Amino acid sequence: MNTISLNNLWVYLQGLTLTANNKKWLADHLYESARSEDASLLVDKSNWPKLTKEDLVISPEVMALVEDFEPTPADVNLDQMRLDYLMN
């Protein structure tokens, strides 16, 4: 439902003469419906692709591209390195 439809529904509900019990009943049923929809989305994960250890192995071709690089130390100021590179 789009925003306009929801707003129209809200205006319609406000126009009804509902008692506090009626409003509570309606709210409880809306919450229950929303919870059951959320639960059904969380339960059906059987069709998700499953990763194996073989899927996470880095290919030799990719390793060859990065084998000469060392990790950057944690205390390196990358912004300063970019500035120095641009200045040269």
KAHUZI-V826343 format. One record per pair of residues at least 4 apart in sequence whose C-alpha atoms are under 6 Angstrom apart, sorted by sequence separation. I is the first residue (numbers start at 1). GAP is how many residues later the second one is. D is the distance in Angstrom with one decimal. If there is no record, write none. Layout:
BEGIN
i gap d
I GAP D
I GAP D
END
This chain:
BEGIN
i gap d
18 4 5.6
51 4 6.0
63 4 5.7
END
